[in-house]
Amino acid sequence: MATAATAKKANKQLDIRALFDRYHHAWEAADPDAIAALHSSESTFWLQDGSARIQGRETLRKHYAGLFAQYGKFGWDIQRVMFGDRHWVFEYNMLIEMKDCNRQPFTASVPMLDIVDVNEAGEVTRKDVYVDGIARRAALERAGLT
């Protein structure tokens, strides 16, 4: 028999799942405005390779718009998503349509991991992104972008 505390915890996890779904759909739509709207005003995006630590909703919106301008739409091969009371962990392969040095199309697959913290208002407060640097470098080299 479920207790009130167990039911409340389950509802919070469902809320986190719903937020993840909205967030993921905004990324699938390549909509930087919708993505930024799901972040808190002081949210931080931290690419954990030393290249980017960005703070603030408007700065994040501009950063995400730049990613879509640079790479176009990209997809995900989802490995797993784990939910907590105030966070999710998203493990995936980012799939990016690119052209090699001979202008032949290929799909780059780069393993990544996101750790996303959420506040009580249901806003993303921090997103840490870990990238497989070897796979990313190989894709960029194949595309002649290094």
C-alpha positions in Angstrom: 0.0 0.0 0.0 1.4 3.4 -1.0 1.9 6.0 1.6 1.2 9.7 1.0 5.0 10.4 0.9 5.5 7.7 -1.7 2.6 9.0 -3.8 4.0 12.6 -3.6 7.5 11.3 -4.7 6.0 9.5 -7.6 4.2 12.6 -8.7 7.4 14.7 -8.5 9.1 12.1 -10.7 6.3 12.3 -13.2 6.6 16.1 -13.2 10.4 15.7 -13.9 9.6 13.2 -16.7 7.1 15.7 -18.2 9.6 18.5 -18.0 12.2 16.2 -19.7 9.7 15.5 -22.5 9.0 19.2 -23.0 12.7 20.0 -23.0 13.6 17.1 -25.4 10.7 18.1 -27.8 12.0 21.7 -27.8 15.5 20.4 -28.8 13.9 18.1 -31.5 12.1 21.1 -32.9 15.4 23.1 -32.9 13.6 25.9 -31.0 16.1 27.9 -28.9 13.3 30.1 -27.6 11.3 27.1 -26.3 14.5 25.6 -24.8 15.5 28.8 -23.1 12.0 29.3 -21.7 12.4 26.1 -19.8 15.5 27.4 -18.0 15.6 29.7 -14.9 16.8 33.2 -15.5 20.2 32.4 -14.0 20.5 28.9 -15.4 24.0 27.6 -16.3 25.0 25.4 -19.3 28.4 23.9 -18.7 30.1 21.9 -21.5 32.5 19.8 -19.4 35.4 19.9 -21.9 36.6 23.3 -20.9 35.1 25.1 -23.9 31.8 26.6 -22.6 30.3 27.7 -19.4 27.3 29.9 -20.1 24.9 31.6 -17.7 21.6 33.3 -18.0 18.5 32.5 -20.0 19.1 35.0 -22.9 22.8 34.0 -23.2 21.7 30.4 -23.3 19.1 31.1 -26.0 21.8 32.8 -28.2 24.1 29.8 -27.6 21.5 27.3 -28.6 20.6 29.3 -31.7 24.2 29.3 -32.6 24.4 25.5 -32.2 21.4 25.0 -34.6 22.9 27.5 -37.1 26.3 25.6 -37.0 25.0 22.1 -37.1 21.4 22.3 -38.3 19.0 19.8 -36.9 20.5 16.8 -35.1 19.0 13.7 -33.6 19.5 11.4 -30.7 20.0 7.7 -30.2 18.8 7.5 -26.6 20.6 5.0 -24.4 18.9 5.7 -21.1 17.3 8.4 -19.1 17.2 8.4 -15.3 15.0 10.6 -13.2 15.4 11.9 -9.6 13.3 14.3 -7.6 15.0 17.4 -9.0 17.2 16.2 -11.9 17.5 13.8 -14.8 20.5 12.1 -16.4 20.3 11.6 -20.1 22.8 9.3 -21.9 22.6 9.3 -25.7 24.5 9.4 -28.9 24.1 12.8 -30.7 23.6 12.1 -34.4 24.7 15.0 -36.7 24.4 15.0 -40.5 27.7 16.2 -41.9 29.7 16.0 -45.1 33.2 14.6 -45.3 36.2 16.3 -47.0 35.0 14.9 -50.3 31.5 16.4 -49.7 30.0 12.9 -49.1 27.3 12.9 -46.5 27.7 10.9 -43.3 26.1 10.7 -39.9 28.4 11.5 -37.0 27.5 9.7 -33.8 29.0 11.3 -30.7 28.3 9.7 -27.2 27.2 12.3 -24.7 25.8 12.5 -21.2 23.6 15.4 -19.7 23.0 16.0 -16.0 20.2 18.4 -15.6 19.2 20.1 -12.3 15.7 21.5 -11.8 14.3 23.9 -9.2 11.0 23.7 -7.3 9.4 25.9 -10.0 10.2 23.2 -12.6 12.9 25.3 -14.4 16.2 23.9 -15.5 18.9 25.5 -13.3 22.0 23.8 -14.5 22.9 21.5 -17.5 26.2 19.8 -17.5 27.1 18.1 -20.8 29.9 15.5 -21.0 31.1 14.7 -24.6 33.2 11.8 -25.8 36.1 13.9 -27.1 37.6 11.2 -29.2 34.4 10.6 -31.1 33.7 14.3 -31.5 37.3 14.9 -32.8 37.0 12.0 -35.3 33.7 13.4 -36.7 35.2 16.9 -37.0 38.3 15.6 -38.7 36.3 13.5 -41.1 34.3 16.7 -42.0 37.5 18.7 -42.3 36.6 21.0 -39.5 39.7 20.7 -37.4 
